[in-house]
Amino acid sequence: MKGIEIKGNVLGFITALLMIAGIAWESYVDYQKAHPQPTTLQPPSPTVTPIYWNDGQRWWCQIGDKRYVWNGSQQR
């Protein structure tokens, strides 16, 4: 009878450890879903070169398909 009690205690202990590990894992997964890690920003493509020009009144900058006006201190 004593051998069965020891086996029962060992199985109960292992079951309890697995349950605790499962609860901890679920908590970790829930935390990761609620607090996603920020994605790293990719540097701009080296093949896209900004083009600058002046039309006589203001400076322009074109990067890819987008054009920006430089009015001295801010982009618009």
C-alpha positions as CSV (number, residue, x, y, z in Angstrom):
1,M,0.0,0.0,0.0
2,K,2.8,2.4,0.8
3,G,4.2,2.1,-2.8
4,I,0.9,3.2,-4.2
5,E,0.8,6.2,-1.9
6,I,4.3,7.3,-3.0
7,K,3.3,6.9,-6.6
8,G,0.2,8.9,-6.0
9,N,2.1,11.6,-4.3
10,V,4.7,11.8,-7.1
11,L,2.0,11.9,-9.8
12,G,0.1,14.5,-7.9
13,F,3.2,16.6,-7.5
14,I,4.0,16.3,-11.3
15,T,0.4,17.2,-12.1
16,A,0.6,20.2,-9.9
17,L,3.8,21.4,-11.5
18,L,2.3,21.0,-15.0
19,M,-0.8,22.9,-14.0
20,I,1.4,25.8,-12.6
21,A,3.5,25.8,-15.7
22,G,0.3,25.9,-17.9
23,I,-1.1,28.8,-15.9
24,A,2.2,30.7,-16.1
25,W,2.4,30.1,-19.8
26,E,-1.2,31.3,-20.4
27,S,-0.5,34.5,-18.3
28,Y,2.7,35.1,-20.3
29,V,0.8,34.7,-23.7
30,D,-2.0,37.0,-22.5
31,Y,0.5,39.6,-21.4
32,Q,2.3,39.5,-24.7
33,K,-1.0,39.9,-26.6
34,A,-1.9,42.9,-24.4
35,H,1.6,44.5,-24.7
36,P,3.0,43.8,-28.1
37,Q,6.7,44.5,-28.7
38,P,7.4,47.5,-30.9
39,T,8.6,46.6,-34.3
40,T,12.0,47.8,-35.4
41,L,11.9,50.5,-38.0
42,Q,13.6,49.6,-41.3
43,P,16.1,52.1,-42.7
44,P,15.1,53.8,-45.9
45,S,16.0,51.9,-49.1
46,P,19.5,52.9,-50.2
47,T,18.3,53.0,-53.8
48,V,15.9,56.0,-53.1
49,T,17.9,59.2,-53.3
50,P,16.2,62.4,-52.3
51,I,16.2,65.1,-55.1
52,Y,16.4,68.8,-54.1
53,W,15.6,71.8,-56.3
54,N,14.6,75.4,-56.0
55,D,11.8,76.8,-58.2
56,G,12.8,80.4,-57.4
57,Q,10.5,80.8,-54.5
58,R,11.0,77.7,-52.3
59,W,13.0,74.6,-51.9
60,W,11.5,71.2,-52.8
61,C,12.5,67.7,-51.9
62,Q,11.3,64.6,-53.6
63,I,11.7,61.2,-52.0
64,G,10.3,58.4,-54.2
65,D,6.8,59.6,-55.2
66,K,6.3,62.1,-52.4
67,R,7.3,65.8,-52.7
68,Y,8.0,68.0,-49.7
69,V,8.2,71.8,-49.4
70,W,11.0,73.2,-47.2
71,N,9.9,76.7,-45.9
72,G,13.1,77.4,-43.9
73,S,12.6,75.3,-40.8
74,Q,9.7,72.9,-41.3
75,Q,8.7,70.4,-43.9
76,R,5.1,70.6,-45.2
